[in-house]
Amino acid sequence: MEAEKPKDDGDGGAKGKPPLPRLLLGAIGVVFGDIATSPLYSMQQAFGKDGIAPRHDNVLGLLSLIFWALVLVVGVKYVLFVMRADNHGEGGMMALAALARNAVRRHRRLSWWVVMLGLAGAALFFGDSVITPAISVLSAVEGLKLASPDFGRWVLPIGAAIIVALFLLQKRGSALVGALFGPVMTLWLLSVAALGVHGLLRHPEVLAAVDPYWAVAYMLHNGFKGFASLGAVVLVMTGGEALYADIGHFGSRPIRLSWFGLVLPALLLSYAGQGALLLADAAAAQHPLYSLAPHALLYPMIVLATAATVIASQAVISGTFSMVRQGIQLGYLPRSRVEHTSDDMEGQIYLPTVNFLLFLAVIAAVLGFRSSDRLAGAYGIAVSGTMLLTTLLFLVVARMRWRWGPLRLGAFGLAYVLIDAAFFGANLLKLPDGGWFPVALALAMMVVMTVWRRGRQLVGRQLHAEGEKLVDFIAHLQDKPPLQAPGTAVFLTGNREWVPQALRHNVEHNHVLHERNVVLTVDGLDHPRARGDARGEIEELEHGFWRVTLRFGFAEHIDVPARLRQLKFDPALEADKAVWFLGHDKVSAEDDKSYRIARWRARLFAWMARNATPATTYYGIPARRLIEIGARIDL
């Protein structure tokens, strides 16, 4: 069989996309918000307090590291390679993990490791999504201190107020201000590029930093301190993962054109200009970007920077909503209410519970760390960890799916695993200075996902151990047929082969059965969308029973009645008139004799199960047509 080749059709597999200019503007506004605002804090972390001395060789050495990091890691790894590994047009850590898991499905142990890598990457992304709004907004507002020291005491309240307003507006969606994202970020990039050119005119010799000699000499001369400064270099790449994550919205071609045509040149000019300024004035290391601006333009620049960081934060929050929805539909997170904030774009969603929890974490970071300098110590670990895990998962896809040879795979893997591991190792040094915070968040997220997955498996096994095969159950009903009620009953079940608990209890206790009985299973796919016949299938059984399977991709809005109406029943099934039966299982973790799962994990799963969004809300089932039949399950 011929190996599957990496496809790259330029649009991530999406059809019916808007015109290219509109996609370019949209990509600049949404995809690059995080990485485009990195000039606000990256250079000052390297040369600021307790950093590397801003001498000539050090400035050129660090600029060389920044140049090659942006070119090799973001430009080559992500833009030219990772973006080709789209999962039916979708990107991001969950999509890549699902793609890699499909590629190694026959290798059970390797499949488990792939799942763990994907979950760890998703957990780190959550840690990153907490730090990004906090550090971005604070670093923008801190420009006020440069304008006047009297503004220093107002930085924290203003930053906190912006964060509060940002999360309060999430319910309304980003459609109202989304049209401004592209123009504002374009203006921001052009502004930082112009300031960079202004700085370059003073010391154009910093352009020599494109020579990797300066990066090598810098590392050799500064030794361990130079290695530690890689923790600041990685800050210039924050948001690189978004280039891959957003290919489902914009396609790969607009993202590539935006990156190479505007974003990368603007960033390189900005960093070069900041480096040139440091050669002229080492004291500017406290805030080199704002120091480049003429005093008359400082306040407009602060306003523009604040707008840009709000856009960057919005993009990260929206990405978190999308990641959580993917996790729910892949079975790694408990159900949560999903609201669609746009009638035109499916990806515009709002998750109230996630929004509240994310707000608490972000505001805690703002009030706890109190400055962008301190937050920088917490930044980088999640970013570099995600980059490393992305490389490992990409290598699985490249080998198992694209059939890369050992030489090609080894060369790519050796180069990028070493690069990513170096950045990750440098950021581990930040653990005592705040790096523990995103790690703690990631570990908590990891625990939630693994406990939920394991708990669901145990519940399913227990239900099957006490259950009966559906075909056997139907045959046994004919020995003593129950009373028959008119109409249609739909019984939801997690496994199409077994009798739903609600059906079994209804017959045993109520001694009644409807004329038509549909045993319905809703499956989540490793693909973003179910297409064609894969969307649903019908199997007619005997004695008025049908077995139906509906499939939804991890990027789809789930509306079970609507999908059911699209299937061809004979006679037609009126989902709005059917009676829906659902087993309401009460999970108990009080049996201390159980050895299947640790007590604390069992109690955590039971708590999550009690507080998960009801199936009626998540699946779109009309509450007035629902009958729930409960059962107790001991883990």
C-alpha positions as CSV (number, residue, x, y, z in Angstrom):
1,M,0.0,0.0,0.0
2,E,1.4,3.4,-0.9
3,A,2.2,5.7,2.0
4,E,-0.1,8.6,2.6
5,K,1.6,11.9,1.6
6,P,1.3,15.1,3.5
7,K,-1.4,17.2,1.8
8,D,-1.1,20.9,1.5
9,D,-3.9,22.3,-0.5
10,G,-3.4,25.8,0.8
11,D,-6.7,26.1,2.6
12,G,-6.4,23.3,5.2
13,G,-9.1,21.4,3.4
14,A,-11.8,23.9,3.9
15,K,-14.2,24.9,1.2
16,G,-16.2,28.0,0.6
17,K,-13.6,30.3,2.2
18,P,-13.9,34.1,1.9
19,P,-11.6,36.0,-0.6
20,L,-7.9,35.8,0.1
21,P,-7.4,39.5,1.1
22,R,-10.1,39.1,3.7
23,L,-8.5,35.9,5.0
24,L,-5.1,37.6,5.2
25,L,-6.5,40.5,7.3
26,G,-8.4,38.1,9.5
27,A,-5.4,35.9,10.0
28,I,-3.3,38.9,11.0
29,G,-5.9,39.9,13.6
30,V,-6.6,36.5,15.1
31,V,-3.7,34.2,14.5
32,F,-0.8,36.5,15.2
33,G,-2.1,38.5,18.2
34,D,0.0,36.7,20.8
35,I,3.3,36.5,18.9
36,A,2.9,40.1,17.5
37,T,2.7,41.5,21.1
38,S,5.9,39.7,22.3
39,P,8.1,42.8,21.5
40,L,6.4,44.4,24.5
41,Y,8.3,42.3,27.0
42,S,10.8,39.9,25.4
43,M,13.9,42.1,25.1
44,Q,13.5,43.6,28.5
45,Q,13.5,40.2,30.1
46,A,16.8,39.3,28.5
47,F,18.6,42.6,29.3
48,G,16.5,43.8,32.3
49,K,17.2,43.4,35.9
50,D,19.5,40.5,36.7
51,G,19.7,39.8,32.9
52,I,22.6,39.8,30.5
53,A,24.6,43.1,30.3
54,P,23.6,45.0,27.1
55,R,27.1,45.2,25.7
56,H,27.7,45.1,21.9
57,D,28.5,41.4,21.6
58,N,25.7,40.4,23.9
59,V,23.1,42.5,22.0
60,L,24.2,41.0,18.6
61,G,24.3,37.5,20.1
62,L,20.8,37.7,21.5
63,L,19.4,39.3,18.4
64,S,21.0,36.4,16.4
65,L,19.3,33.9,18.7
66,I,16.0,35.7,18.3
67,F,16.4,35.8,14.5
68,W,17.1,32.1,14.1
69,A,14.4,31.1,16.7
70,L,11.8,32.9,14.7
71,V,13.1,31.6,11.4
72,L,13.8,28.0,12.3
73,V,11.1,27.2,14.9
74,V,8.2,29.3,13.8
75,G,9.0,29.8,10.1
76,V,10.4,26.4,9.3
77,K,9.0,23.9,11.9
78,Y,5.5,25.3,12.3
79,V,4.8,27.1,9.0
80,L,6.5,24.8,6.6
81,F,6.1,21.4,8.3
82,V,3.7,21.2,11.2
83,M,0.9,23.1,9.4
84,R,0.9,20.3,6.8
85,A,-0.2,17.8,9.4
86,D,-3.8,19.1,9.5
87,N,-6.5,16.8,10.7
88,H,-9.0,17.1,7.9
89,G,-8.5,20.8,7.8
90,E,-8.2,21.4,11.6
91,G,-5.1,22.0,13.6
92,G,-4.0,22.4,17.2
93,M,-2.7,20.1,19.9
94,M,-5.9,18.0,20.2
95,A,-6.2,17.6,16.4
96,L,-2.6,16.6,16.1
97,A,-2.9,14.1,19.0
98,A,-6.0,12.6,17.4
99,L,-4.1,12.3,14.0
100,A,-1.1,10.7,15.7
101,R,-3.4,8.3,17.7
102,N,-5.1,7.2,14.5
103,A,-1.7,6.5,12.9
104,V,-0.6,4.2,15.8
105,R,-4.0,2.7,16.7
106,R,-2.7,-0.8,16.2
107,H,0.1,-0.3,18.6
108,R,-1.6,-0.2,22.0
109,R,1.3,0.9,24.1
110,L,2.4,3.6,21.7
111,S,-1.2,4.8,21.3
112,W,-1.3,5.3,25.1
113,W,1.8,7.4,25.0
114,V,0.5,9.4,22.1
115,V,-2.7,10.1,24.1
116,M,-0.7,11.2,27.1
117,L,1.5,13.5,25.1
118,G,-1.6,15.1,23.6
119,L,-3.3,15.6,26.9
120,A,-0.1,17.0,28.4
121,G,0.1,19.5,25.5
122,A,-3.5,20.5,25.9
123,A,-2.9,21.0,29.7
124,L,0.1,23.2,29.0
125,F,-1.9,25.2,26.5
126,F,-4.4,25.9,29.3
127,G,-1.5,27.2,31.5
128,D,-0.3,29.3,28.7
129,S,-3.8,30.7,28.2
130,V,-3.8,32.0,31.8
131,I,-0.4,33.7,31.6
132,T,-0.9,35.3,28.1
133,P,-3.7,37.7,28.9
134,A,-2.1,38.7,32.2
135,I,1.4,39.4,31.0
136,S,0.2,41.0,27.7
137,V,-2.2,43.5,29.3
138,L,0.1,44.4,32.1
139,S,3.1,44.9,29.8
140,A,1.1,47.3,27.7
141,V,-0.3,49.3,30.6
142,E,3.2,49.5,32.2
143,G,4.1,52.0,29.5
144,L,2.4,54.6,31.6
145,K,5.2,54.4,34.1
146,L,7.6,55.5,31.4
147,A,5.3,58.5,30.6
148,S,5.2,59.5,34.3
149,P,6.3,57.7,37.5
150,D,3.1,58.9,39.1
151,F,1.1,56.4,37.0
152,G,2.9,53.5,38.6
153,R,0.3,52.9,41.2
154,W,-2.5,52.8,38.6
155,V,-1.0,50.1,36.4
156,L,-2.4,47.2,38.4
157,P,-5.9,48.6,38.8
158,I,-6.1,49.5,35.1
159,G,-4.8,46.1,34.0
160,A,-7.2,44.3,36.3
161,A,-10.1,46.4,35.0
162,I,-9.2,45.6,31.4
163,I,-9.1,41.9,32.3
164,V,-12.5,42.0,34.0
165,A,-14.1,43.8,31.0
166,L,-12.5,41.3,28.6
167,F,-14.1,38.3,30.3
168,L,-17.4,40.0,30.8
169,L,-17.7,40.7,27.0
170,Q,-17.0,37.0,26.1
171,K,-20.7,36.2,26.3
172,R,-21.4,38.6,23.5
173,G,-18.8,36.9,21.3
174,S,-16.0,38.6,19.3
175,A,-18.2,39.3,16.3
176,L,-18.8,42.9,17.4
177,V,-15.1,43.8,17.5
178,G,-13.8,41.0,15.3
179,A,-13.9,43.3,12.2
180,L,-11.4,45.6,14.0
181,F,-8.9,42.8,14.9
182,G,-7.2,42.7,11.5
183,P,-6.8,46.5,11.0
184,V,-5.7,47.1,14.6
185,M,-3.1,44.3,14.5
186,T,-1.9,45.5,11.1
187,L,-1.4,49.0,12.4
188,W,0.4,47.6,15.5
189,L,2.8,45.6,13.4
190,L,3.5,48.5,11.1
191,S,4.1,50.7,14.1
192,V,6.5,48.4,15.8
193,A,8.3,47.9,12.5
194,A,8.5,51.7,12.0
195,L,9.9,52.2,15.5
196,G,12.4,49.4,14.7
197,V,13.6,51.2,11.6
198,H,13.9,54.4,13.6
199,G,16.2,52.6,16.0
200,L,18.2,50.9,13.2
201,L,19.1,54.2,11.8
202,R,21.2,54.8,14.9
203,H,23.1,51.6,14.8
204,P,22.6,49.7,11.5
205,E,25.4,47.3,12.4
206,V,23.0,45.2,14.4
207,L,21.8,43.7,11.1
208,A,25.0,41.6,11.3
209,A,23.1,39.5,13.8
210,V,21.7,37.4,10.9
211,D,25.1,35.7,11.0
212,P,24.7,32.6,13.4
213,Y,28.3,33.2,14.5
214,W,27.0,35.8,16.9
215,A,24.6,33.3,18.5
216,V,27.3,30.7,18.9
217,A,29.8,33.2,20.3
218,Y,27.1,34.5,22.7
219,M,26.4,31.1,24.1
220,L,30.1,30.2,24.4
221,H,31.0,33.4,26.1
222,N,28.1,33.6,28.6
223,G,28.0,29.9,29.5
224,F,25.3,29.0,31.9
225,K,23.9,32.5,32.0
226,G,23.6,32.4,28.3
227,F,21.7,29.1,28.5
228,A,19.4,30.6,31.1
229,S,18.7,33.6,28.8
230,L,17.1,31.2,26.3
231,G,14.1,31.5,28.7
232,A,13.8,35.1,27.5
233,V,14.4,34.1,23.8
234,V,11.5,31.7,23.9
235,L,9.2,34.6,24.7
236,V,9.5,35.9,21.1
237,M,7.9,32.7,19.9
238,T,4.8,32.8,22.2
239,G,1.8,32.3,20.0
240,G,3.7,30.2,17.4
241,E,1.3,27.3,18.2
242,A,-1.6,29.5,17.1
243,L,-0.3,29.4,13.5
244,Y,-1.1,25.7,13.4
245,A,-4.2,25.8,15.7
246,D,-6.1,28.3,13.5
247,I,-5.6,26.7,10.0
248,G,-9.2,25.4,10.3
249,H,-10.5,29.0,10.4
250,F,-8.3,30.6,7.8
251,G,-6.4,27.9,5.8
252,S,-2.7,27.4,5.6
253,R,-2.0,29.8,2.6
254,P,-3.3,33.0,4.2
255,I,-1.4,32.2,7.4
256,R,1.9,31.5,5.5
257,L,1.5,34.7,3.4
258,S,0.7,36.8,6.4
259,W,3.7,35.4,8.3
260,F,6.3,35.8,5.7
261,G,4.8,39.0,4.1
262,L,4.2,41.1,7.2
263,V,4.5,39.5,10.6
264,L,8.0,38.1,10.5
265,P,9.6,41.2,8.9
266,A,7.8,43.5,11.3
267,L,9.0,41.4,14.3
268,L,12.6,41.2,13.1
269,L,12.7,45.0,12.5
270,S,11.2,45.6,15.9
271,Y,13.8,43.5,17.8
272,A,16.6,44.8,15.7
273,G,15.6,48.4,16.4
274,Q,15.4,47.6,20.2
275,G,18.8,46.1,20.0
276,A,20.2,49.2,18.2
277,L,18.6,51.4,20.9
278,L,20.4,49.3,23.7
279,L,23.7,49.9,22.0
280,A,23.1,53.7,22.2
281,D,21.4,53.7,25.7
282,A,21.8,50.7,28.0
283,A,19.3,52.2,30.5
284,A,16.5,51.7,27.9
285,A,16.6,48.0,28.8
286,Q,13.8,48.5,31.3
287,H,11.3,49.0,28.4
288,P,13.1,49.2,25.0
289,L,10.0,49.1,22.8
290,Y,8.4,52.2,24.4
291,S,11.8,53.9,24.7
292,L,12.0,53.8,20.9
293,A,8.8,55.9,20.6
294,P,9.1,59.7,20.5
295,H,7.6,61.3,23.6
296,A,4.7,62.8,21.6
297,L,3.7,59.3,20.4
298,L,4.1,57.5,23.7
299,Y,0.5,57.8,24.8
300,P,-1.0,56.8,21.4
301,M,1.5,53.9,21.4
302,I,0.3,52.7,24.8
303,V,-3.3,52.9,23.7
304,L,-2.5,50.9,20.5
305,A,-0.5,48.4,22.6
306,T,-3.4,47.9,25.0
307,A,-5.8,47.3,22.1
308,A,-3.3,44.8,20.5
309,T,-2.9,42.9,23.8
310,V,-6.7,42.7,24.3
311,I,-6.9,41.2,20.8
312,A,-4.1,38.8,21.6
313,S,-5.9,37.8,24.8
314,Q,-9.2,37.4,23.0
315,A,-7.6,35.0,20.5
316,V,-6.1,32.9,23.3
317,I,-9.5,32.8,25.2
318,S,-11.3,31.7,22.0
319,G,-8.6,29.1,21.5
320,T,-9.2,27.8,25.0
321,F,-13.0,27.5,24.3
322,S,-12.3,25.6,21.1
323,M,-9.7,23.3,22.9
324,V,-12.2,22.5,25.7
325,R,-15.0,21.7,23.3
326,Q,-12.6,19.4,21.4
327,G,-11.7,17.7,24.7
328,I,-15.4,17.2,25.6
329,Q,-16.3,15.7,22.3
330,L,-13.2,13.4,22.3
331,G,-14.2,12.2,25.8
332,Y,-11.5,13.7,27.9
333,L,-13.5,16.4,29.7
334,P,-17.0,16.5,31.3
335,R,-19.8,18.1,29.3
336,S,-20.0,21.9,29.6
337,R,-22.6,24.2,28.2
338,V,-21.6,25.5,24.8
339,E,-23.2,28.7,23.4
340,H,-22.8,29.8,19.8
341,T,-22.3,33.6,19.6
342,S,-22.4,33.8,15.8
343,D,-24.9,32.6,13.2
344,D,-22.3,32.8,10.5
345,M,-19.2,31.2,12.0
346,E,-19.4,27.8,13.7
347,G,-16.1,28.4,15.6
348,Q,-17.5,31.4,17.5
349,I,-18.4,29.8,20.8
350,Y,-18.7,30.7,24.5
351,L,-18.4,28.3,27.4
352,P,-19.7,30.0,30.6
353,T,-18.1,27.6,33.1
354,V,-14.7,27.7,31.3
355,N,-14.9,31.5,31.0
356,F,-15.4,31.9,34.7
357,L,-12.7,29.5,35.7
358,L,-10.2,31.1,33.2
359,F,-11.1,34.5,34.6
360,L,-10.4,33.4,38.1
361,A,-7.0,32.0,37.1
362,V,-6.0,35.1,35.1
363,I,-7.1,37.6,37.7
364,A,-5.2,35.6,40.3
365,A,-2.1,35.8,38.1
366,V,-2.5,39.5,37.7
367,L,-3.0,40.2,41.4
368,G,-0.5,37.6,42.6
369,F,2.4,38.5,40.4
370,R,1.5,42.2,40.0
371,S,4.0,43.0,37.1
372,S,5.0,41.7,33.7
373,D,8.6,41.2,35.0
374,R,7.4,38.7,37.6
375,L,4.9,37.1,35.2
376,A,7.8,36.6,32.7
377,G,9.2,34.1,35.3
378,A,6.0,32.1,35.0
379,Y,5.9,32.4,31.2
380,G,7.8,30.2,28.8
381,I,7.5,26.8,30.5
382,A,4.1,26.2,29.0
383,V,5.1,27.6,25.6
384,S,8.4,25.6,25.3
385,G,6.7,22.5,26.7
386,T,4.0,22.7,24.1
387,M,6.6,23.2,21.4
388,L,8.5,20.1,22.5
389,L,5.3,17.9,22.6
390,T,4.2,19.2,19.2
391,T,7.5,18.1,17.8
392,L,7.2,14.6,19.3
393,L,3.6,14.1,18.0
394,F,4.6,15.5,14.6
395,L,7.4,12.9,14.4
396,V,4.8,10.1,15.0
397,V,2.7,11.4,12.2
398,A,5.6,11.9,9.9
399,R,6.8,8.3,10.5
400,M,3.6,6.3,10.8
401,R,1.4,8.3,8.4
402,W,3.7,9.9,5.9
403,R,6.3,7.1,6.0
404,W,9.3,9.4,6.4
405,G,12.6,7.4,6.1
406,P,14.9,7.0,9.1
407,L,17.4,9.5,7.8
408,R,14.9,12.3,7.2
409,L,13.0,11.6,10.4
410,G,16.3,11.4,12.4
411,A,17.6,14.6,11.0
412,F,14.4,16.6,11.7
413,G,13.8,15.0,15.0
414,L,17.4,15.4,16.3
415,A,17.5,19.1,15.3
416,Y,14.1,20.1,16.7
417,V,14.0,17.9,19.7
418,L,17.4,19.4,20.8
419,I,16.2,23.0,20.0
420,D,12.9,22.6,21.9
421,A,14.5,20.7,24.8
422,A,17.1,23.5,25.2
423,F,14.3,26.1,25.4
424,F,12.3,23.9,27.8
425,G,15.3,23.2,30.0
426,A,16.2,26.9,30.2
427,N,12.6,27.7,31.3
428,L,12.7,25.0,33.9
429,L,15.1,27.2,35.7
430,K,12.2,29.6,36.2
431,L,10.3,27.2,38.4
432,P,11.1,28.9,41.7
433,D,10.4,32.4,40.2
434,G,6.8,31.7,39.1
435,G,7.3,28.9,36.6
436,W,5.5,26.6,39.1
437,F,2.2,28.5,38.4
438,P,1.5,27.3,34.8
439,V,2.9,23.9,35.7
440,A,0.5,23.6,38.6
441,L,-2.4,24.7,36.3
442,A,-1.3,22.1,33.7
443,L,-1.0,19.3,36.2
444,A,-4.5,20.1,37.5
445,M,-5.9,20.0,34.0
446,M,-4.0,16.8,33.3
447,V,-5.6,15.2,36.4
448,V,-9.1,16.3,35.4
449,M,-8.7,14.8,31.9
450,T,-7.2,11.5,33.0
451,V,-9.6,11.0,35.8
452,W,-12.6,11.8,33.6
453,R,-11.4,9.4,30.9
454,R,-10.7,6.6,33.4
455,G,-14.0,7.1,35.3
456,R,-16.0,6.9,32.1
457,Q,-14.2,3.6,31.2
458,L,-15.0,2.1,34.5
459,V,-18.7,3.2,34.4
460,G,-19.0,1.7,30.9
461,R,-17.5,-1.6,32.1
462,Q,-19.8,-1.8,35.1
463,L,-22.9,-1.1,33.0
464,H,-21.9,-3.9,30.6
465,A,-21.1,-6.3,33.4
466,E,-24.6,-6.0,34.7
467,G,-26.2,-5.6,31.2
468,E,-27.5,-7.7,28.4
469,K,-26.9,-7.7,24.6
470,L,-29.5,-5.7,22.8
471,V,-30.4,-8.5,20.3
472,D,-30.8,-11.0,23.1
473,F,-33.0,-8.6,25.1
474,I,-35.3,-8.1,22.1
475,A,-35.6,-11.8,21.6
476,H,-36.4,-12.4,25.3
477,L,-39.2,-9.7,25.1
478,Q,-41.2,-11.9,22.8
479,D,-41.5,-14.6,25.6
480,K,-43.7,-12.2,27.6
481,P,-44.4,-9.0,25.6
482,P,-45.0,-5.9,27.7
483,L,-47.8,-3.4,27.1
484,Q,-47.4,-1.3,24.0
485,A,-47.7,2.5,24.0
486,P,-48.3,4.5,20.8
487,G,-45.5,6.7,19.4
488,T,-41.7,6.6,19.3
489,A,-39.2,6.2,22.1
490,V,-35.6,7.2,21.8
491,F,-33.1,5.6,24.2
492,L,-29.7,7.1,24.5
493,T,-26.8,4.7,25.2
494,G,-23.0,4.9,25.2
495,N,-22.7,1.4,23.5
496,R,-24.8,0.3,20.6
497,E,-24.4,-3.4,21.4
498,W,-25.8,-3.3,24.9
499,V,-29.3,-2.6,26.2
500,P,-29.6,1.0,27.5
501,Q,-30.2,1.1,31.2
502,A,-33.2,3.3,30.7
503,L,-34.8,0.8,28.3
504,R,-34.2,-2.2,30.7
505,H,-35.5,-0.4,33.7
506,N,-38.5,0.9,31.8
507,V,-39.6,-2.6,30.8
508,E,-38.8,-4.1,34.2
509,H,-40.6,-1.5,36.3
510,N,-43.2,0.0,34.1
511,H,-43.9,-3.0,31.9
512,V,-44.4,-0.9,28.8
513,L,-42.8,-0.5,25.4
514,H,-43.5,2.0,22.6
515,E,-44.5,1.0,19.1
516,R,-41.2,2.2,17.7
517,N,-38.0,2.1,19.8
518,V,-34.8,3.8,18.6
519,V,-31.6,2.8,20.5
520,L,-29.4,5.8,19.8
521,T,-25.6,6.2,20.2
522,V,-23.8,9.5,19.8
523,D,-20.1,9.0,18.9
524,G,-17.4,11.5,18.8
525,L,-14.9,11.3,16.0
526,D,-11.1,12.0,15.8
527,H,-11.9,14.1,12.8
528,P,-13.2,17.7,13.0
529,R,-16.5,17.0,11.1
530,A,-18.5,14.0,10.1
531,R,-19.3,14.0,6.4
532,G,-21.7,12.1,4.1
533,D,-22.9,8.7,5.3
534,A,-20.5,8.9,8.3
535,R,-22.9,11.4,9.9
536,G,-25.3,8.7,10.8
537,E,-26.5,5.2,10.1
538,I,-29.7,3.2,10.7
539,E,-30.0,-0.5,11.3
540,E,-33.5,-1.9,11.5
541,L,-33.8,-4.7,14.0
542,E,-36.8,-6.9,14.8
543,H,-40.1,-6.2,16.6
544,G,-40.1,-2.4,16.2
545,F,-36.5,-1.7,17.2
546,W,-34.0,0.4,15.3
547,R,-30.4,0.9,16.1
548,V,-29.1,4.4,15.2
549,T,-25.6,5.8,15.4
550,L,-24.9,9.5,15.1
551,R,-21.4,10.8,14.7
552,F,-20.1,14.3,15.3
553,G,-16.6,15.6,14.8
554,F,-14.7,17.4,17.5
555,A,-15.2,20.8,15.9
556,E,-19.0,20.4,15.3
557,H,-22.0,21.8,17.1
558,I,-24.0,18.9,18.5
559,D,-27.7,18.9,17.9
560,V,-29.0,15.4,18.1
561,P,-32.7,16.0,17.2
562,A,-31.6,18.0,14.1
563,R,-29.2,15.3,13.0
564,L,-31.8,12.6,13.6
565,R,-34.3,14.4,11.4
566,Q,-31.8,14.2,8.5
567,L,-31.9,10.4,8.6
568,K,-34.2,8.5,6.3
569,F,-36.7,6.5,8.5
570,D,-39.6,4.7,7.0
571,P,-42.1,6.0,8.1
572,A,-40.4,9.3,8.9
573,L,-39.3,9.9,12.5
574,E,-40.5,13.1,14.1
575,A,-37.8,13.8,16.7
576,D,-39.9,16.6,18.3
577,K,-42.7,14.2,19.0
578,A,-40.7,11.3,20.3
579,V,-40.2,10.5,23.9
580,W,-36.6,10.6,24.9
581,F,-35.3,8.2,27.6
582,L,-32.0,8.8,29.3
583,G,-30.3,6.9,32.0
584,H,-29.3,9.2,34.8
585,D,-26.5,7.3,36.5
586,K,-25.6,8.4,40.0
587,V,-21.9,7.7,40.5
588,S,-20.9,6.8,44.0
589,A,-17.4,6.7,45.3
590,E,-18.1,5.4,48.8
591,D,-17.2,1.8,48.4
592,D,-13.8,1.6,50.1
593,K,-13.4,-2.1,49.0
594,S,-13.0,-1.0,45.4
595,Y,-9.5,-1.4,43.9
596,R,-10.3,-0.2,40.4
597,I,-9.4,3.5,41.0
598,A,-8.0,5.5,43.9
599,R,-10.5,6.9,46.3
600,W,-9.6,10.5,45.6
601,R,-9.9,10.0,41.9
602,A,-13.2,8.2,42.3
603,R,-14.6,11.1,44.4
604,L,-13.3,13.7,41.9
605,F,-14.9,11.8,39.0
606,A,-18.2,11.5,40.9
607,W,-18.1,15.3,41.6
608,M,-17.5,16.1,38.0
609,A,-20.2,13.7,36.9
610,R,-22.7,15.4,39.2
611,N,-21.8,18.9,38.0
612,A,-21.5,18.1,34.2
613,T,-23.9,19.8,31.9
614,P,-27.1,17.6,31.5
615,A,-27.3,15.7,28.3
616,T,-30.6,17.5,27.5
617,T,-28.6,20.8,27.2
618,Y,-25.5,19.4,25.6
619,Y,-27.2,17.3,23.0
620,G,-30.1,19.7,22.3
621,I,-32.8,17.3,23.5
622,P,-36.1,19.0,24.3
623,A,-36.5,18.9,28.1
624,R,-40.3,18.6,27.9
625,R,-40.0,15.3,26.0
626,L,-37.4,13.7,28.3
627,I,-37.8,11.0,30.9
628,E,-34.8,10.2,33.0
629,I,-34.4,6.9,34.8
630,G,-31.7,6.8,37.5
631,A,-29.4,4.0,38.6
632,R,-26.6,4.0,41.2
633,I,-23.1,3.0,40.0
634,D,-20.3,2.3,42.6
635,L,-16.8,2.9,41.3
